[in-house]
Amino acid sequence: MKQVVLKAYARGIPQPEDYAVVEAPIPEPGEGELLLKTLWLACDPLIRFAIDEELVTGVLQIRPGEPMYGPAVSQVVRSNHPDYAPGDVVEHRTHWAEYTLSAPDKADYRGPPRKLDPSLAPVQTSLGALGMPGQTAHVGMIATGRVAAGETVVISAAAGTVGSLAGQIGK
C-alpha cells in the first residue's frame, strides 16, 4: 500500500519535499483492532503544528519517517472487534495511508471510530459540516455566542471551514 510520511520538519511554509509517498505492507489487525481502508482524508489545519520540530501545542508530533495523520473516512475491511463489522463506514483520525489500523478500546485523544450512516448524508460531510468543524461552529454560534435573529455577527476567520460554517449559521 501507499502512505505519506514526513521526510523533514517544516521550516516555514511546508514544502512538497518535506513529504514522501512510500510503499508499506498492509497492516494485520490484532485482537480488538480494525483494518480500515481509507476513502476520504481531510487536511486539518491543526496538523501544521504536528510537523514542526518544536512542539507548541498539545497535538501529537509527527517525526521524520513517520506517517502523516489526520481526520479520515474509512471502511472497515477486517474486524476483530464486536462493535464493528466489515463494510461499516467510520470517521476517525488515522494515518495518511491506503489502509490503517484502529484499536477502538485503547484510550487516546481520538476516542473510538464514529460509525457513519451513508443513507443520512454523503459520508465525506463527516469531515466538514457534519463533523468537528460543524460542531465547533455550532457550539461557537449557538451554545456559546447565543446568536439571535436580528443581531450582527462578526467572524474574524470566516475563510476557513469552521468560520465559513459559523457564517452560514449566523445568516
N, C-alpha and C positions, 0 to 999 in steps of 0.2 A: 504494500500500500504506500501511498504518498503521504507525507506530513510536512508541515512548515516548522522549521526550527530557527531559533535565534542564533545567528552567527557571531554577532558582536553587539555590545551595549550601544544604544543610540547616543550619538553625540550631536545634540541639537535636534534638527528635524530628522526623523528616521529615514534611512535611505534603502533602496532595494538590496544593496549589497550587505545590509545588516541581517538578511534572512537567506535561507536556503530551502529548497524543496528537495527532500531526501526520500529514498526508499527505506521502508522499515517493515519488519514482519507484522502480520496481523496478530494482535494480542489474543491470548486464550483466556476466557473468563474463568476465575476460580470460584470457590464457594461463596455464595451470596453476591456474585458480580454479574454484570450485564455486558455483553458485547454490543456496542452501538455503531450503526452506520450513519455517518454524517449526511444530512440532507441540506441544511442551511447553516451558515455561520454569520455572526454579527461581529463587526469590528467596533467593540465597545471602547469609548474614549478612555475609560479607566485603565485599559491595557497599556496605554502610553507610559504610565508610571511604573509598570512592571518590567519595562525593558531598559530602565536606567541603572547604571552601576550603583548609584547612591539611592537607596530606598527612602522615599519621602512620604509614603502613605502606608496604610495597613494592607494594601494588596499583596498578593504573593509575588515575589520576584521571580522572573524567568532568567535563568543563567544561560550564557552561551552554550550551545549544544543541546539545550532542552527544547521540547516542542512549545510553540505558542499555544495560548488557550484563550477562550472567550465563550460568550453565550452561543448556544447551538441548538438546532432542532435535529433530532436523530430518530432513527427507527431501531427498535430492539431486534437484533439478529439472533442472538442466543441469550437465554436467561437461566441463571442459577439462583434466582430469587423468586419467592412465591407471589410477590405483588406485581410482577411484570411478565408479560408473555411475548414471544416472538411476534412481530408485527405492530406492537404498541408503538406509538409515536410520543416522544418526550422532549421537553425543553430542559436543558441543563448546561452548566459551564463545563466545557470539555476541551481536549486538545484540538488544534487545527490539524486534523488528520482524517483520512477516509474512514477509519474505524478507531474506536477508543473504548476504554473500559470505564465502567461506573460501579461503585460499591454503595448502593443506596443506604445501607445501615451504618456506614462509617461516618462518624460525626466530623464535619468540616464546615467551613463557612458557606458552602453551596447548598447544603441540605440535599434531600433526595431528588432525583429527576421528577419533574412535574409532568404527569400524563396529559396529553392533549387530545381533544376530540375533533378530528378533521371535519365533522359534519357541522360544527358551530361556526368556524371561520377558517380561512387558509392558515395552515399551521405556522407559516413564517411570521404571521402577525404576533405570535407569542414573543418575538424578539423586538417588537416595537410597541404599537398601540395597545396590544393586549398582554404585554409583558412588563418588565421592570420600568422601561421609560414611561409607559402609560400609567402604571401605578404611581410612579413618582410625581408625574404631572397632576394626577387626580388628587393625591394627598396634598400637594402644594396648593392647588387651587381651591379644592372643596373642603378638605378636613382642616388644613392649617390656615389658608387665606380666607376661607369662607366667602368667596366671591358671590355677589348677589346681582341680580338684574339691575341695569342702570348704572352700575359702578364703572369707573375707569380702571383698567388694569395695565400696568407697565411690566413687561417681561424683558429683563436685561440680556437674556441669551436665547432669544427665540429662533435662532438659526439652527440649533441642534435639535435632536429628537425630542427630548423632554420639553424644551422650550416651545417648539412648534406645536406639540400636543397641548401644552398649557394654553397657548394662544387659541387653539380650537375650542378648548373647554371654556375659556373666557368669553369667546364670541357667542 
